[in-house]
């Protein structure tokens, strides 16, 4: 049976002035990365962006198409009154780009869904279409309190924000802010998706003590996925033989479900390699693993895997290749190996240097747990957009 083609998603987001080379906000970049697992994404960028910037987004985030950066024209008009102050602050103008609006409007029927990311993107939503629309009511997808431009609590923008939320099928925002929008008159029909609970993919959060671990390397992943298995096999071929020689008594524990018969037979023939059939990453803690490896050479959704691994409290070693494919910049907390030799050295140091181990574990937890709410929002959006599409097809 032929696989169904991926759903097509139009993602409209605005330039975030404070994010430097990233162009879009961290939340927006994470959203695009996570949604790309299931959707063929076209990205429309609102605000001042150069051709070089559009190319960088295309390379970094991998959407099918990127558009934006049109020059001003005589057809440009002023934005609505409720957005003028925010537009002026961000872009130095209150004019809307008519060319971008026209491009979006002409092509909207080619998409299965539209995501409008932030108030500044709202004027560019397509009009008069049956394509379902989701809205993220952050000023520009930013969740930090010090840069909260949601409009919630703002006398000038709050009524405008509430009116916008009432016009869309789905609203995605943190549960605490969703509750505040509900108090201001946005119906639960739009807000229900914001209260969706994280799936079982949420990582186990624990405080791990170096002295309670053993010289054991861990890996966690769904073993029915060809990319995961390919990365494990690469580790077993390229890293594991050397690690066995230089680390006394080292073991490798693989946790995952749905392994193939071939993979099971391969593992059973290897010395000090153990396979645990489970969907629960807590087994890494139960087995007292001292370090977790995430080669991430062949997988998609690199960001989520790295953040989940770091959040567990066990130091994580990954490849430079994985970091190049990440949609956001890790500040700290993951040990990156530039070569096979460096990966072995990093693992060996984790095994014997308790000070380095504790620093890596602490920094990894701090960096990853700060990002988890962002990833939970993105995964909620991915899950609910899929569910919404299946529901509309069955009606």
C-alpha positions in Angstrom: 0.0 0.0 0.0 1.4 3.4 -1.0 2.1 5.9 1.8 -0.2 8.9 1.9 1.6 12.1 0.8 2.6 14.4 3.7 0.2 17.1 4.7 1.1 20.6 3.4 1.4 23.3 6.0 1.8 27.1 5.6 3.6 28.6 8.6 3.5 32.4 8.9 6.0 33.9 11.3 7.6 37.3 11.8 11.2 38.4 12.2 12.2 38.5 15.9 14.6 41.4 16.3 16.3 40.1 19.4 17.3 36.7 18.1 20.3 37.7 16.0 21.3 35.3 13.3 18.3 33.0 14.1 16.0 35.5 12.4 12.9 33.8 13.9 12.3 33.3 17.6 13.5 30.1 19.4 9.9 28.9 19.8 9.2 29.5 16.1 12.3 27.6 15.1 11.4 24.7 17.4 7.8 24.7 16.0 9.0 24.4 12.4 11.5 21.7 13.3 8.9 19.6 15.1 6.1 20.1 12.6 8.4 19.1 9.8 8.2 15.5 11.1 4.6 15.2 9.7 4.1 18.2 7.4 5.6 19.6 4.2 6.2 23.1 5.4 6.2 26.4 3.4 7.4 29.3 5.5 6.2 32.9 5.0 8.4 35.5 6.8 6.9 38.8 7.9 9.1 41.8 8.4 12.6 43.0 7.2 14.6 40.0 6.0 17.3 39.8 3.4 17.7 37.2 0.6 20.7 35.9 2.6 18.5 35.6 5.7 15.8 33.7 3.8 18.5 31.3 2.4 19.8 30.7 5.9 16.3 29.8 7.1 15.9 27.4 4.2 19.2 25.7 5.1 18.7 25.8 8.9 15.1 24.7 9.1 14.6 22.8 5.9 11.2 24.0 4.8 10.1 23.2 1.3 9.7 26.9 0.4 10.5 30.2 2.1 9.1 33.6 1.0 9.3 37.1 2.3 11.6 40.1 2.1 9.5 41.9 -0.6 10.3 45.5 -1.2 7.7 48.2 -0.3 5.1 49.2 -2.9 2.4 51.7 -3.4 -0.2 49.0 -2.6 1.1 48.7 1.0 -1.5 49.8 3.7 -1.4 50.6 7.4 -2.0 47.8 9.8 -5.0 47.8 12.1 -5.0 50.2 15.1 -4.5 47.4 17.6 -1.2 46.5 16.1 0.3 49.8 15.2 2.4 50.4 18.3 3.8 46.8 18.2 4.5 47.1 14.5 6.3 50.4 14.9 8.4 49.0 17.8 9.5 45.9 15.9 9.8 47.0 12.3 9.9 50.8 12.4 6.8 51.1 10.3 3.1 50.4 10.4 2.8 49.5 6.8 1.8 45.9 5.7 3.6 44.3 2.8 0.9 43.9 0.1 3.1 41.6 -2.0 3.5 39.1 0.8 -0.2 39.3 1.5 -1.0 38.6 -2.1 1.5 35.7 -2.3 -0.1 34.0 0.7 -3.7 34.6 -0.5 -3.0 33.2 -4.0 -1.5 30.0 -2.7 -3.5 29.2 0.4 -5.7 26.5 -1.2 -2.6 24.4 -1.8 -2.3 23.8 1.9 -4.0 21.5 4.4 -3.5 23.9 7.3 -2.2 27.3 8.2 -0.3 28.3 11.4 -0.2 32.0 12.2 2.7 32.5 14.7 2.2 35.7 16.7 0.2 39.0 16.5 2.5 40.5 13.9 1.8 37.7 11.6 -2.0 37.9 11.9 -2.6 40.6 9.2 -1.1 38.2 6.7 -3.5 35.3 7.3 -5.4 34.2 4.3 -9.0 35.5 4.0 -12.1 33.6 2.8 -10.7 30.1 2.8 -11.9 26.8 4.4 -8.3 25.8 5.2 -8.1 25.3 9.0 -6.1 27.9 10.8 -4.2 27.7 14.1 -2.9 30.7 16.0 -0.1 31.1 18.5 -0.9 34.2 20.6 2.7 35.1 21.5 4.0 38.4 20.3 6.5 36.5 18.2 6.4 33.0 19.8 8.5 34.2 22.7 7.6 32.6 26.1 10.0 34.5 28.3 8.3 36.8 30.8 10.9 39.6 30.2 9.9 39.7 26.5 6.2 38.9 26.9 4.4 40.6 24.0 1.3 38.4 24.1 -0.9 41.4 24.9 -2.4 39.6 27.9 -2.5 42.2 30.6 -2.0 45.0 28.1 -4.9 47.5 27.9 -4.0 48.5 24.4 -3.6 45.0 22.8 -5.7 42.7 25.0 -9.1 43.3 23.3 -7.4 42.9 19.9 -5.8 39.6 21.0 -9.1 38.2 22.3 -10.8 39.1 19.0 -8.1 37.4 17.0 -8.4 34.2 19.1 -12.1 34.0 18.4 -11.6 33.9 14.7 -9.5 30.7 14.4 -10.2 27.0 14.8 -7.2 26.3 17.2 -5.2 28.4 19.7 -1.9 27.1 21.0 -0.5 28.7 24.1 0.8 27.6 27.6 -2.1 26.3 29.8 -1.7 29.2 32.3 -2.1 31.8 29.7 -4.9 29.8 28.0 -6.8 30.0 31.3 -6.4 33.7 31.3 -7.6 34.0 27.7 -10.6 31.9 28.7 -11.4 34.4 31.5 -11.4 37.1 28.9 -14.0 35.5 26.7 -12.1 33.1 24.3 -14.2 29.9 24.1 -12.9 26.5 25.1 -13.6 25.3 21.5 -10.5 27.4 20.4 -8.5 26.9 23.6 -9.0 23.2 24.2 -5.8 22.3 22.3 -3.7 24.3 24.7 -4.7 22.0 27.6 -3.6 18.9 25.7 -1.3 16.8 27.9 2.2 15.7 26.8 2.5 12.2 25.4 4.6 9.4 26.7 7.5 10.9 24.8 8.1 13.3 27.7 11.4 12.3 29.3 11.9 11.0 32.8 13.2 13.8 35.1 15.5 12.7 37.8 18.5 13.7 39.9 21.3 11.2 39.2 24.2 10.7 41.6 27.6 9.8 40.0 28.4 7.4 42.9 25.2 5.4 42.2 26.0 4.8 38.6 28.2 2.1 36.9 30.5 2.2 33.9 27.6 1.7 31.6 26.6 3.5 28.4 22.9 3.9 27.6 20.8 4.5 24.5 17.1 5.1 24.3 14.9 5.1 21.2 12.2 3.4 19.3 13.8 0.4 17.6 11.2 0.1 14.9 12.6 3.3 13.4 15.2 2.6 10.7 17.1 5.9 11.6 17.4 5.0 15.3 18.7 1.5 14.5 21.2 2.8 11.9 22.7 5.1 14.5 22.9 2.3 17.1 24.6 0.1 14.6 27.0 2.8 13.7 27.9 3.1 17.4 28.3 -0.6 17.8 30.6 -0.8 14.8 32.7 2.4 15.1 32.7 3.2 18.8 31.9 0.2 20.9 35.0 -2.0 20.1 37.3 0.8 21.1 35.3 1.6 24.3 35.5 -2.0 25.3 39.3 -1.9 25.1 39.9 1.2 27.1 37.1 1.3 29.7 37.3 -1.6 32.2 34.1 -3.5 32.6 32.0 -1.2 30.4 28.5 -2.2 29.3 26.1 -0.9 26.7 22.4 -0.9 27.5 19.9 -0.3 24.7 16.4 0.5 25.7 13.6 0.5 23.2 10.6 -1.3 21.7 9.8 -3.1 18.5 13.3 -4.4 17.6 13.5 -6.6 14.5 14.5 -10.2 14.7 17.7 -9.3 12.9 18.6 -6.7 15.4 17.8 -9.0 18.3 20.1 -11.7 16.9 22.8 -9.1 16.3 22.7 -7.8 19.8 22.5 -11.3 21.4 25.8 -12.2 19.7 27.7 -9.3 21.2 29.6 -9.3 24.5 28.4 -6.9 27.3 25.6 -5.4 25.1 22.1 -5.7 26.6 18.7 -5.1 25.0 15.8 -3.9 27.2 12.4 -4.1 25.5 10.6 -1.0 26.9 9.0 2.3 26.0 10.1 3.7 29.4 13.3 5.6 29.4 13.5 5.1 33.2 15.3 1.9 32.4 18.4 4.0 31.8 18.2 5.1 35.4 17.4 1.6 36.6 20.4 0.2 34.9 22.6 2.9 36.5 23.9 4.2 33.2 26.6 6.8 33.7 26.5 8.3 30.2 23.9 8.4 27.4 24.9 8.4 23.7 22.9 10.1 20.9 24.8 9.6 17.7 21.8 11.1 15.7 23.4 10.5 12.3 20.3 9.3 10.5 17.3 10.4 12.5 14.8 13.2 12.0 13.6 15.5 14.9 17.2 15.9 16.3 16.2 18.7 18.7 13.6 16.7 20.7 15.9 13.7 21.1 18.8 15.9 22.4 16.6 17.8 24.8 14.9 14.7 26.1 18.3 13.0 26.7 19.8 16.0 28.5 16.7 16.5 30.7 17.1 13.0 32.3 20.0 14.1 34.4 22.5 11.7 32.8 25.3 13.4 30.8 24.8 13.1 27.0 27.4 12.6 24.3 26.5 13.4 20.7 28.0 14.0 17.3 28.9 17.3 15.6 26.6 16.1 12.8 23.7 16.2 15.2 24.4 19.7 16.3 24.6 20.9 12.7 21.0 19.6 12.2 19.6 21.1 15.3 17.1 23.9 14.9 18.3 25.8 17.9 21.6 26.4 19.6 22.5 24.4 22.7 24.1 26.7 25.2 25.6 23.9 27.2 25.0 20.6 28.7 25.7 18.2 25.8 29.2 16.9 25.0 29.8 17.2 21.3 32.4 14.9 19.6 33.9 16.0 16.3 35.1 12.5 15.4 34.9 8.8 16.4 38.1 9.2 18.4 36.7 12.2 20.3 33.5 10.4 21.1 35.5 7.6 22.8 37.6 10.1 24.7 34.5 11.9 25.9 32.8 8.7 27.1 35.9 7.6 28.9 36.2 10.9 30.6 32.6 10.7 31.8 33.3 7.3 33.3 36.2 8.5 35.4 36.0 12.2 36.0 33.2 12.8 38.6 33.7 16.6 38.5 33.3 16.8 34.7 30.4 14.4 34.9 28.5 16.4 37.6 29.1 19.7 35.7 27.8 18.1 32.4 24.8 16.6 34.1 23.9 19.9 35.9 24.3 22.1 32.8 22.4 19.6 30.6 19.4 19.5 33.0 19.3 23.2 33.3 19.4 23.9 29.5 17.0 21.1 28.5 14.4 21.6 31.2 14.2 25.3 30.2 13.3 24.2 26.7 10.9 21.4 27.5 7.8 23.7 27.6 8.6 25.0 24.2 8.9 21.4 22.8 5.7 20.3 24.5 3.9 23.2 22.8 5.3 22.2 19.4 4.5 18.6 19.9 1.0 19.4 21.0 0.5 21.5 17.9 1.9 18.7 15.7 -0.4 16.1 17.4 -3.6 18.2 17.3 -3.1 19.4 13.7 -2.9 15.8 12.6 -5.9 14.9 14.7 -7.9 17.8 13.5 -7.1 16.9 9.9 -8.2 13.2 10.4 -11.4 14.4 12.1 -12.4 16.7 9.3 -11.8 14.0 6.7 -14.0 11.6 8.6 -16.9 14.0 9.0 
